[in-house]
């Protein structure tokens, strides 16, 4: 249905009004609880981009831009040899002058329904997709590249921030958090995990505060700081839907949605948050605006008091930063050294109202006993639903295309964060294996009672159990070769015998001691070295990631389908 223009204009101003109301409802505290150290390094100006770098950016970039682009991105890439020098001149002039052209700061928002089944008359059912000019993205990528090099060189980014960072993922974040919780539980402690979420966090960022943090905490000064001031100032947006376009409105707050720099700027905006958590001695992990806070609990309630004091400081800092905590999405779960059910063994005070037996954390359902039952049930249910739908489209696809669809809808779901499944009971893994078996039978057109092992072998699909081990060992190899987050690499220690032994040059890892099979033995720091040390030396000493993956899959294929 095509809506008249006033509805689109109303949609735009409703969105801006929501952000303004969120900021207006925030009560500013009297003091700042963060204790950040000023950055000693300085980034004063950008280096001019080269023609070769521009060509690489364009060749690697997706052809996505704004409907207002004078040259469509696909055509832009085709005619680049003719216009490259002009485009390069525009980019380098912006970097040298510290000014961003106003046309580069205009976003066109195209709302799309979150789900096809939702009512299109309800504005809340739409997800706004912000589209920026293609050339502006190229300019931002040049800035991003130089800024990222500076940040990494001086170790400025938050170590425990996994959002929008190369080599980081939701799985690496969850693996580190679960590792810490399992080891604390293995030591006999209860552990509390608090999940915090912010309301429209990217939209409420205060520009003056962001500039101040870029200057003081990141060290951006001179022309580079002028560029970021220009980049954030006088940004505009309009809404396009059904062939109509709203009037233009100014966007006074927030990091630009749909931009290249927006996520990085938001992560830098959150830098002081880590200092508050460290001041209280509380472990944490961030993924964009999702915060995971956790610590072992003692029965004297001192840990709970420390946690509540930390949360109070976090709320104060968020208010000072014009960020609003979404208490409706706050979730708390307690993990014990042994399985337990019923009321909480620890009094959490004001957090008791948010306590749950199972929480949803970055797309994974975690239960207080780490059995992952609800997570597996969700994966199995959604996978079989997808398989029934895929069976209907199979006649219209070639075998190669259908296998691609199977991997997209089924294998990806089975593999998502499957490193957390290590150490689960055979009955739990069998439920996931049934999904893979059904997908394999559908793929080859086999009957339900046909033996599955030859089918999986013919497709070269490793069974679920081996896929879990494959993922863990892949993360180990990446951690040992600088291809994984530092917070995973630091959990692994090369084996160094007290005296000269032949095992000293076998590329083995130290295996920490653990007490409980269902707790410590499942932690990455314990399970990963055990698996790694069982591999043949030829696999451990693979010279590259590609060769390692090939050798590891061949090894597991032999174990799965050609057992001795």
URZI-V433727 format. One record per pair of residues at least 12 apart in sequence whose ideal C-beta (glycine too) atoms are under 8 Angstrom apart, sorted by sequence separation. I is the first residue (numbers start at 1). J is the second residue. If there is no record, write none. Layout:
BEGIN
i: <I/I>
j: <J/J>
END
This chain:
BEGIN
i: <61/71/111/113/114/181/236/237/274/282/283/295/334/390/393/440/479/480/514/539/63/113/114/236/273/282/365/475/479/494/495/512/538/539/63/112/113/211/214/236/237/255/281/293/334/441/444/494/495/496/512/111/112/235/236/390/437/440/444/494/495/511/111/160/177/234/235/270/277/332/341/358/390/440/443/476/493/494/539/111/112/211/293/492/493/512/535/58/59/110/111/211/273/293/414/437/511/58/109/110/270/332/390/437/440/509/510/511/536/109/390/436/509/535/109/110/211/235/267/334/414/440/508/58/108/109/210/266/332/333/414/511/107/108/266/331/332/333/386/387/509/107/282/330/332/333/386/508/509/55/107/207/263/281/282/331/333/410/411/436/508/207/280/333/383/410/106/280/332/383/386/436/104/282/331/340/341/411/436/55/104/280/331/340/410/54/103/231/280/339/383/433/507/104/105/279/382/383/433/506/104/336/339/432/433/51/54/103/277/280/333/335/336/406/476/491/492/507/51/54/276/279/333/334/335/379/491/506/507/104/333/335/379/429/100/406/429/488/492/51/54/276/277/297/379/406/491/492/68/276/495/49/100/429/66/68/311/403/66/67/273/276/308/402/49/66/304/308/49/67/304/308/48/91/95/273/304/307/399/90/94/207/210/272/301/304/375/376/49/207/301/418/422/48/91/95/206/299/304/421/422/47/48/87/91/95/205/372/376/387/394/46/90/204/205/272/297/372/418/419/475/45/46/203/204/205/218/411/414/418/422/45/87/91/203/214/217/380/384/387/391/202/269/364/372/376/380/383/387/390/415/419/472/476/202/218/363/364/371/379/414/418/419/475/476/203/214/217/363/371/377/380/384/202/210/213/217/362/373/376/380/387/472/473/476/213/364/372/376/379/383/403/415/419/472/476/371/76/210/213/473/210/213/472/473/202/205/209/73/156/205/156/469/473/483/71/156/67/69/202/205/481/66/68/69/154/201/477/65/66/69/64/65/66/151/478/65/66/477/65/150/253/292/64/63/477/65/290/147/474/287/474/61/61/474/473/58/61/57/470/470/54/57/143/57/470/201/202/469/54/201/53/466/198/462/53/197/49/197/466/15/196/197/423/462/466/195/196/423/462/46/195/12/46/195/196/460/463/194/195/423/462/47/164/193/194/423/11/46/163/164/193/194/422/457/193/165/192/164/180/191/192/457/43/163/191/423/456/457/191/192/419/422/456/161/190/191/43/130/189/190/177/189/453/14/41/158/161/176/187/189/157/128/157/192/11/41/156/158/173/184/192/209/15/41/158/161/181/194/209/147/160/173/180/11/39/41/156/158/177/192/206/144/148/158/205/206/39/144/147/170/177/194/205/143/196/204/205/1/140/141/173/204/140/144/198/204/140/137/201/136/137/162/163/201/132/160/162/163/164/200/98/160/161/162/163/198/199/97/98/105/130/132/160/161/163/198/199/96/98/99/100/130/131/132/163/198/199/95/98/99/107/109/111/130/158/197/198/98/105/106/107/108/109/110/128/129/130/196/197/100/105/106/107/108/109/110/111/98/99/100/105/106/107/108/109/110/95/98/102/106/108/197/94/197/195/196/195/194/195/108/194/195/194/193/192/193/192/193/106/192/193/191/192/107/190/191/190/190/190/109/189/370/107/188/370/107/185/187/105/107/185/186/185/370/181/192/190/190/192/194/192/194/195/193/195/193/67/193/43/43/22/39/42/43/44/45/46/22/38/39/41/43/44/45/46/338/38/39/40/42/44/45/337/36/39/44/19/22/23/36/43/46/18/22/337/19/177/19/185/174/174/178/182/173/181/174/170/178/170/170/12/12/12/11/9/11/23/8/8/8/16/20/8/12/19/11/12/16/19/36/8/13/36/8/9/12/3/8/9/34/3/5/34/36/2/4/5/32/35/1/2/3/5/34/35/2/34/175/178/33/174/35/175/171/175/33/171/174/170/171/171/33/33/33/34/32/33/31/32/29/32/29/28/29/27/28/26/26/26/23/25/175/22/172/176/167/176/172/176/179/172/175/172/176/167/172/167/168/167/165/162/159/159/160/188/159/186/187/186/186/183/185/186/185/186/185/183/182/183/186/182/182/183/182/183/183/179/178/179/178/179/176/175>
j: <73/83/123/125/126/193/248/249/286/294/295/307/346/402/405/452/491/492/526/551/76/126/127/249/286/295/378/488/492/507/508/525/551/552/77/126/127/225/228/250/251/269/295/307/348/455/458/508/509/510/526/126/127/250/251/405/452/455/459/509/510/526/127/176/193/250/251/286/293/348/357/374/406/456/459/492/509/510/555/128/129/228/310/509/510/529/552/76/77/128/129/229/291/311/432/455/529/77/128/129/289/351/409/456/459/528/529/530/555/129/410/456/529/555/130/131/232/256/288/355/435/461/529/80/130/131/232/288/354/355/436/533/130/131/289/354/355/356/409/410/532/131/306/354/356/357/410/532/533/80/132/232/288/306/307/356/358/435/436/461/533/233/306/359/409/436/133/307/359/410/413/463/132/310/359/368/369/439/464/84/133/309/360/369/439/84/133/261/310/369/413/463/537/135/136/310/413/414/464/537/136/368/371/464/465/84/87/136/310/313/366/368/369/439/509/524/525/540/85/88/310/313/367/368/369/413/525/540/541/139/368/370/414/464/136/442/465/524/528/88/91/313/314/334/416/443/528/529/106/314/533/88/139/468/106/108/351/443/107/108/314/317/349/443/91/108/346/350/92/110/347/351/92/135/139/317/348/351/443/135/139/252/255/317/346/349/420/421/95/253/347/464/468/95/138/142/253/346/351/468/469/95/96/135/139/143/253/420/424/435/442/95/139/253/254/321/346/421/467/468/524/95/96/253/254/255/268/461/464/468/472/96/138/142/254/265/268/431/435/438/442/254/321/416/424/428/432/435/439/442/467/471/524/528/255/271/416/417/424/432/467/471/472/528/529/257/268/271/417/425/431/434/438/257/265/268/272/417/428/431/435/442/527/528/531/269/420/428/432/435/439/459/471/475/528/532/428/134/268/271/531/269/272/531/532/262/265/269/134/217/266/218/531/535/545/134/219/131/133/266/269/545/131/133/134/219/266/542/131/132/135/131/132/133/218/545/133/134/545/134/219/322/361/134/134/548/137/362/220/548/362/549/137/138/552/552/138/141/138/552/553/138/141/227/142/556/288/289/556/142/289/142/556/289/553/145/289/142/290/559/109/290/291/517/556/560/290/291/518/557/142/291/109/143/292/293/557/560/292/293/521/560/146/263/292/293/522/111/146/263/264/293/294/522/557/294/267/294/267/283/294/295/560/147/267/295/527/560/561/296/297/524/527/561/267/296/297/150/237/296/297/285/297/561/123/150/267/270/285/296/298/267/239/268/303/123/153/268/270/285/296/304/321/128/154/271/274/294/307/322/261/274/287/294/126/154/156/271/273/292/307/321/260/264/274/321/322/156/261/264/287/294/311/322/261/314/322/323/120/259/260/292/323/260/264/318/324/261/259/323/259/260/285/286/324/256/284/286/287/288/324/223/285/286/287/288/323/324/223/224/231/256/258/286/287/289/324/325/223/225/226/227/257/258/259/290/325/326/223/226/227/235/237/239/258/286/325/326/227/234/235/236/237/238/239/257/258/259/325/326/230/235/236/237/238/239/240/241/229/230/231/236/237/238/239/240/241/227/230/234/238/240/329/227/330/329/330/330/330/331/245/331/332/332/332/332/333/333/334/248/334/335/334/335/251/334/335/335/336/337/257/337/518/256/337/519/257/335/337/256/258/336/337/337/522/335/346/345/346/348/351/351/354/359/359/361/361/240/366/218/219/199/216/219/220/221/222/223/200/216/217/219/221/222/223/224/516/217/218/219/221/223/224/516/216/219/224/200/203/204/217/224/227/200/204/519/203/361/204/370/361/362/366/370/362/370/364/362/370/363/364/237/238/239/239/239/241/253/239/240/241/249/253/242/246/253/246/247/251/254/271/244/249/272/245/246/249/241/246/247/272/242/244/273/275/242/244/245/272/275/242/243/244/246/275/276/244/276/417/420/276/417/279/419/416/420/279/417/420/417/419/420/313/314/316/317/316/317/316/317/316/320/319/319/320/319/320/319/322/324/322/324/475/324/475/485/478/487/484/488/491/485/488/487/491/483/488/484/485/485/485/485/485/486/487/515/487/514/515/515/516/514/516/519/519/520/520/519/519/520/523/520/522/523/523/525/526/523/523/524/524/525/524/524>
END
